[in-house]
Amino acid sequence: MLHGLLLDQKGEFFIEKIELSQSSEVEQREVDEEAPTAGPFSATEKATSEFRINGQLAPSYLPQTVLEKILFIGEAVQIFQTLHASGAHPPLASFSVSSGYQLRADLMKFSWMLTVLQNQPILQLRDFENKIEYIRNVVAQHLWRLLVEESNLVGHLHVMKDIFLLGRGELFLSFIDMADILMKQSPTSTTQHDINVAFRQAMIKIAMDHEELAKQFELTLSLPPVQSSGVSLKSKMTNSWKYVGMSHKVSWPLHVVLTPATLEKYSALFHFLLSLRRAQAYLQQCWATLMTIRTGAHCLQAVWQLRTHMGFLIDNLQYYVQVDVLETQFSQLLNRIKSTHDFEAVKVAHSDFVKTLQSQLFFTEPIRRCVYEILELCFSFSELIQTLRREEFVFSSKEQEAFHRISVDFRRQSSLLFRVLSAAKNHHSAPHIAQLLLRIDYNRYFTNLS
């Protein structure tokens, strides 16, 4: 436990190692790169094994909580004692000299404590549990110091917020402007490379440290797999924006908090936030286009009215997302990290942060479906308006029909969203939803519409 090693050739210990599939080199490579581990954390960025408690071999007199603490201690010590997979990080390399000395001294102290306990003629269970609890607390403090102080976890979370959660709004406005024409086309084999070039150019435009960030963050396209017939679904894709995500290369030892599963959730959040930001940007472009029209048909007033309604709803959703949710929850996360010296408390705080974002950013049905339907209607409206860059605003019969359909569908979906949010507020007593409803229904327009 104190060396982070499992030497159990006979399979007698209640903690066992689970080897990942070795069936083929290809499968192993995919598992190493993508599959999250089941334990609290792994020793390297690309773990080849994981540990778990075997309840059948566990002593009946040891509570489950004690077993979990023993597992935690062993895996935590492994973080410090095991070489990084690439060999770039020797043991305790991320620690300062004083922290490294203190950890070694504590490990020697733990060894002495357990030796004294082992030499007792009768095991005192309460004494054993107290010592395990003491060791767990000290090890958790060392992990906290490694992550928060030595590896600057808080600073890294700020960068994550700027990129994954669109904290640097000007960056993504610039990126949308640069990549929009490319992303509105079907993806090709070079699309992902091209959008990352545009992303770096957007960083340069707003004077961000693009070289360092480009090493850590990369835009991705989640393309459909090839069907059994050998035909890829990619040929049916007409808009690359629907499949864009963000990947992040996490440096050691921050991977114990920013696991692959967590990064997948961040990527899903990024996709939603970018879609919302695009809808807002497109509607602003529609406003600029409509302002250039001096004369128009009888439907121009209806077009202005629909754009105003769309802009009002999207602007309030954007304010809710960025201020009521992201800023509030991120501030609470930082306060929780600063108020503790325990690694597990930090990891729980971050996990709660991600879960809360998913909950409050409409990741539950039917709210999620309704919001995305509204965003798609905004995209369709923008596409319709941007095709009419002419002084004489004239709809063809086909365009008039499309506009009418968008208008009716938006009215229905926005009313449905209001009803669904109202039901969620009453059911969950959610103050964040109450704030949103107050803004979008300040004049009881949606109440009367429902």
C-alpha positions in Angstrom: 0.0 0.0 0.0 2.8 2.5 1.0 4.8 1.6 -2.2 1.9 1.7 -4.7 2.6 -1.9 -5.7 0.4 -4.9 -5.8 2.5 -8.1 -5.3 -0.1 -10.8 -5.1 0.9 -13.7 -7.3 -1.6 -16.1 -5.6 -4.5 -13.8 -5.8 -5.1 -13.6 -2.1 -5.4 -9.9 -1.5 -8.8 -8.1 -1.5 -7.5 -5.5 -4.0 -7.0 -6.9 -7.5 -5.5 -5.6 -10.7 -7.7 -5.7 -13.8 -5.6 -6.0 -17.0 -7.1 -4.4 -20.0 -7.8 -6.3 -23.2 -4.6 -7.6 -24.8 -6.4 -9.3 -27.7 -4.8 -7.2 -30.4 -2.4 -4.2 -30.6 -5.1 -2.1 -32.2 -7.6 -2.8 -29.5 -5.0 -2.1 -26.8 -4.1 1.2 -28.4 -7.7 2.3 -28.6 -8.3 1.4 -24.9 -5.1 3.1 -23.8 -6.1 6.4 -25.5 -9.8 6.5 -24.9 -11.1 4.3 -22.1 -11.4 5.9 -18.7 -10.3 3.8 -15.7 -12.8 2.7 -13.1 -10.6 3.5 -10.1 -10.2 6.9 -8.4 -7.3 7.6 -10.8 -4.6 5.9 -12.8 -0.8 6.1 -12.4 -0.2 7.4 -15.9 -2.1 9.2 -18.6 -2.5 6.0 -20.5 -3.1 3.3 -18.0 -2.7 -0.4 -18.8 -4.4 -1.6 -15.7 -6.8 -0.6 -13.0 -7.6 -1.7 -9.5 -10.7 -2.6 -7.7 -11.9 -4.2 -4.4 -12.7 -7.9 -4.5 -15.5 -8.1 -1.9 -15.3 -11.9 -1.8 -11.7 -11.8 -0.5 -12.2 -8.8 1.8 -12.0 -9.5 5.6 -15.5 -9.5 7.0 -14.4 -7.4 10.0 -13.2 -4.5 7.8 -15.9 -1.9 6.8 -16.3 -1.0 3.2 -15.1 2.5 4.0 -11.8 1.2 5.3 -11.3 -0.9 2.2 -11.9 2.1 0.0 -9.4 4.2 1.9 -6.7 1.4 1.5 -7.4 1.4 -2.3 -7.2 5.2 -2.3 -3.8 5.3 -0.5 -2.3 2.7 -2.7 -3.3 4.4 -5.9 -2.4 7.8 -4.5 1.1 6.7 -3.6 1.4 5.2 -7.1 0.9 8.7 -8.5 4.0 9.8 -6.7 6.2 6.7 -7.0 5.5 5.4 -10.6 7.4 6.8 -13.6 5.3 8.7 -16.1 4.6 6.6 -19.2 6.7 8.8 -21.4 9.6 8.9 -18.9 9.3 12.6 -18.8 8.3 12.7 -15.2 10.5 10.9 -12.7 9.0 10.1 -9.3 8.0 13.3 -7.4 9.3 15.4 -10.3 6.4 17.8 -10.1 6.9 18.3 -6.4 9.2 21.0 -5.0 12.2 19.8 -3.1 10.6 20.5 0.3 7.4 18.7 -0.6 9.3 15.7 -1.9 11.3 15.5 1.4 8.1 15.8 3.4 6.4 13.0 1.5 9.3 10.7 1.9 9.4 11.4 5.6 5.7 10.8 5.9 5.9 7.5 4.1 8.7 6.3 6.5 6.5 7.4 9.4 3.5 5.4 7.9 5.7 2.3 7.5 6.8 2.5 11.2 3.2 3.0 12.3 2.0 -0.1 10.4 5.1 -2.1 11.6 4.2 -1.4 15.2 0.6 -2.4 14.5 1.7 -5.6 12.8 3.8 -6.6 15.8 0.9 -6.5 18.2 -0.3 -9.9 19.4 -3.9 -9.0 18.8 -5.1 -6.7 16.0 -6.9 -3.7 17.5 -9.5 -2.9 14.8 -10.3 0.6 16.0 -6.5 1.4 16.2 -6.1 0.0 12.7 -9.0 2.1 11.3 -7.7 5.2 12.9 -4.2 4.8 11.4 -5.6 4.1 7.9 -7.7 7.2 8.2 -4.7 9.3 9.3 -2.6 8.0 6.4 -5.4 8.7 4.0 -5.8 12.3 5.2 -2.0 13.0 4.9 -1.8 11.4 1.5 -4.8 13.3 0.3 -3.2 16.6 1.5 0.0 15.7 -0.5 -2.1 15.1 -3.6 -3.9 18.4 -3.0 -0.6 20.1 -2.8 0.7 18.4 -5.9 -2.4 19.3 -8.0 -3.4 22.7 -6.6 -0.1 24.3 -5.6 2.6 22.5 -7.6 0.6 21.9 -10.8 -1.6 25.0 -10.7 -4.9 23.3 -11.0 -6.9 26.5 -10.5 -5.0 28.3 -13.4 -5.6 25.3 -15.6 -9.3 25.4 -14.8 -9.4 29.0 -15.8 -7.9 28.0 -19.2 -10.5 25.2 -19.5 -13.2 27.8 -18.9 -11.8 30.1 -21.5 -11.8 27.4 -24.2 -14.3 24.7 -23.4 -16.9 27.0 -21.8 -16.3 29.9 -24.2 -15.0 32.3 -21.5 -13.1 34.1 -24.2 -16.1 35.1 -26.3 -14.1 37.3 -28.7 -12.0 34.3 -29.6 -15.0 32.3 -30.8 -16.6 35.2 -32.5 -13.5 35.5 -34.6 -13.3 31.8 -35.2 -17.0 31.6 -36.3 -16.4 34.4 -38.7 -13.3 32.7 -40.2 -14.5 29.2 -40.3 -18.2 29.6 -41.1 -18.1 29.1 -44.9 -15.9 26.0 -44.5 -18.0 24.5 -41.7 -21.3 25.0 -43.6 -20.1 22.5 -46.1 -19.9 18.7 -45.9 -16.7 17.6 -44.1 -13.7 16.3 -46.0 -10.5 14.6 -44.9 -8.9 18.0 -44.4 -11.7 19.8 -42.7 -10.5 19.1 -39.2 -7.0 20.4 -40.0 -8.4 23.5 -41.7 -10.7 24.5 -38.8 -7.7 24.1 -36.4 -5.7 26.4 -38.6 -8.6 28.9 -38.4 -8.8 28.4 -34.7 -5.1 29.3 -34.3 -5.5 32.3 -36.6 -8.4 33.5 -34.3 -6.1 33.2 -31.3 -3.4 35.3 -33.0 -6.0 37.9 -34.0 -7.0 38.5 -30.3 -3.3 38.2 -29.1 -3.7 34.9 -27.2 -0.7 32.6 -26.6 -1.7 30.4 -29.6 1.4 28.2 -29.6 1.0 26.9 -26.1 -2.8 26.5 -26.4 -2.5 24.8 -29.7 -0.5 22.1 -28.0 -3.2 21.5 -25.5 -6.5 22.1 -27.3 -7.7 20.9 -30.7 -11.0 21.1 -32.5 -12.4 17.7 -33.5 -15.1 16.4 -35.9 -17.0 13.4 -34.7 -17.6 11.8 -38.1 -20.0 8.9 -38.4 -18.6 5.4 -38.8 -18.6 3.4 -42.0 -21.7 1.3 -42.4 -21.6 -2.4 -43.0 -22.2 -1.8 -46.6 -18.9 0.1 -46.7 -20.6 3.4 -47.4 -19.8 6.2 -44.9 -22.6 8.3 -43.5 -20.3 11.3 -44.0 -21.6 11.6 -47.6 -25.0 12.5 -46.2 -23.6 15.2 -43.9 -24.3 18.8 -45.1 -23.0 20.9 -42.2 -19.8 20.3 -40.3 -21.0 22.5 -37.4 -23.2 19.7 -36.1 -20.2 17.5 -35.4 -17.6 19.8 -34.0 -16.1 19.2 -30.5 -13.0 20.0 -28.6 -10.2 17.7 -27.3 -7.6 18.5 -24.7 -4.2 16.9 -24.0 -4.0 16.9 -20.2 -0.5 17.1 -18.6 0.5 14.9 -15.7 -0.7 14.8 -13.0 -3.8 16.8 -13.8 -5.2 13.7 -15.5 -6.3 12.4 -12.1 -9.0 15.1 -12.1 -9.5 15.7 -15.8 -10.2 12.1 -16.8 -11.2 11.1 -20.4 -14.8 10.7 -19.3 -14.8 14.2 -17.9 -13.3 15.6 -21.0 -16.0 14.0 -23.1 -18.6 15.9 -20.9 -16.6 19.2 -21.4 -16.7 18.6 -25.2 -20.4 18.1 -25.2 -20.8 21.4 -23.2 -18.5 23.1 -25.7 -20.6 21.9 -28.6 -23.8 23.3 -27.1 -22.2 26.6 -26.1 -20.7 27.1 -29.5 -24.1 26.4 -31.1 -25.8 29.0 -28.9 -23.0 31.5 -29.7 -23.4 30.9 -33.4 -27.1 31.4 -33.3 -26.6 34.8 -31.5 -23.9 35.8 -34.1 -26.1 34.8 -37.0 -29.0 36.8 -35.7 -26.8 39.8 -35.3 -25.7 39.4 -38.9 -29.4 39.3 -39.9 -30.0 42.6 -38.2 -27.1 44.1 -40.1 -28.5 42.7 -43.4 -32.0 43.9 -42.7 -30.8 47.4 -41.9 -29.4 47.8 -45.4 -32.9 47.3 -46.9 -34.6 50.6 -47.7 -37.7 49.3 -49.3 -39.4 46.0 -49.1 -42.5 43.9 -49.5 -45.3 43.7 -47.1 -43.7 40.8 -45.2 -40.7 42.9 -44.1 -42.4 43.9 -40.9 -43.0 40.2 -40.1 -39.4 39.4 -40.8 -38.2 42.1 -38.4 -40.6 40.9 -35.8 -39.4 37.3 -36.0 -35.8 38.3 -35.8 -36.5 40.5 -32.8 -38.3 37.6 -31.0 -35.5 35.2 -31.9 -32.8 37.7 -30.8 -34.6 38.4 -27.5 -34.8 34.7 -26.6 -31.3 33.8 -27.7 -29.8 36.8 -25.9 -31.5 35.9 -22.7 -30.4 32.3 -23.0 -26.9 33.5 -23.6 -27.0 35.7 -20.5 -28.4 32.9 -18.4 -25.7 30.5 -19.6 -22.8 32.8 -19.1 -23.8 34.7 -16.0 -26.4 32.8 -14.0 -24.7 29.4 -14.6 -21.1 29.4 -15.7 -19.8 32.4 -13.7 -21.8 31.4 -10.6 -20.8 27.7 -10.7 -17.2 28.4 -11.5 -16.9 30.8 -8.6 -18.4 28.2 -6.3 -15.9 25.6 -7.6 -12.9 27.9 -6.9 -14.3 28.6 -3.4 -14.6 24.9 -2.7 -11.1 24.2 -3.9 -9.6 27.0 -1.8 -11.5 25.9 1.3 -10.0 22.5 1.5 -6.6 20.7 1.5 -8.0 17.3 0.7 -7.6 15.9 -2.8 -10.9 13.9 -2.8 -12.8 17.0 -1.8 -11.3 18.8 -4.8 -12.2 16.0 -7.2 -15.7 15.8 -5.8 -16.1 19.6 -6.2 -15.0 19.4 -9.8 -17.2 16.5 -10.5 -20.2 18.3 -9.0 -19.3 21.4 -11.1 -19.5 19.4 -14.3 -22.7 17.6 -13.3 -24.3 20.9 -12.3 -23.4 22.5 -15.7 -25.0 19.6 -17.5 -28.1 19.9 -15.4 -28.5 23.7 -15.7 -27.5 23.9 -19.3 -30.5 21.9 -20.6 -28.8 18.5 -21.0 -32.0 16.7 -19.8 -34.9 15.9 -22.0 -37.2 17.3 -23.2 -35.5 20.7 -22.5 -32.4 19.7 -24.5 -34.4 18.8 -27.6 -36.5 21.9 -27.5 -33.5 24.2 -27.2 -31.7 22.6 -30.1 -34.9 22.8 -32.2 -35.0 26.6 -31.5 -31.3 26.9 -32.4 -31.9 25.1 -35.7 -34.8 27.4 -36.5 -32.5 30.4 -35.9 -29.9 28.9 -38.2 -32.6 28.3 -40.9 -33.9 31.9 -40.5 -30.4 33.3 -40.8 -29.7 31.2 -43.9 -32.9 32.5 -45.5 -32.1 36.1 -44.8 -28.5 36.0 -45.9 -29.6 34.8 -49.3 -31.5 38.1 -49.8 -28.6 40.5 -49.9 -30.3 42.9 -52.2 -31.8 46.3 -51.9 -35.3 45.2 -52.9 -36.5 42.7 -50.3 -38.6 40.3 -52.2 -39.6 36.7 -51.2 -40.3 34.2 -53.8 -43.3 31.9 -53.2 -40.9 29.2 -52.0 -39.0 31.5 -49.7 -42.3 32.9 -48.4 -43.4 29.4 -47.5 -40.1 28.6 -45.8 -40.4 31.8 -43.8 -43.9 31.1 -42.7 -42.9 27.6 -41.6 -39.9 28.9 -39.6 -42.2 31.5 -38.0 -44.8 29.1 -36.9 -42.3 26.5 -35.7 -40.4 29.1 -33.7 -43.6 30.3 -32.0 -44.6 26.8 -31.1 -41.1 25.7 -29.9 -40.5 28.9 -27.8 -43.9 28.4 -26.2 -43.1 24.8 -25.5 -39.7 25.7 -24.0 -41.5 28.2 -21.6 -43.9 25.5 -20.5 -41.2 22.9 -20.0 -39.0 25.3 -18.0 -42.0 26.3 -15.9 -42.7 22.7 -15.1 -39.1 22.1 -14.3 -39.0 25.1 -12.0 -42.1 23.9 -10.1 -40.9 20.3 -9.9 -37.3 21.0 -8.8 -37.7 24.4 -7.1 -34.8 25.6 -9.3 -33.9 29.3 -8.7 -31.7 29.4 -11.8 -34.6 28.5 -14.0 -36.8 31.0 -12.2 -34.3 33.8 -13.1 -34.4 32.8 -16.7 -38.2 32.6 -16.8 -38.4 36.1 -15.2 -36.3 37.6 -17.9 -38.0 36.0 -21.0 -41.5 36.5 -19.6 -41.1 39.9 -17.9 -44.2 41.2 -19.7 -46.1 37.8 -19.5 -45.9 37.4 -23.3 -45.2 33.7 -23.0 -47.7 33.2 -20.2 -50.5 34.6 -22.4 -49.1 32.7 -25.4 -49.4 29.4 -23.5 
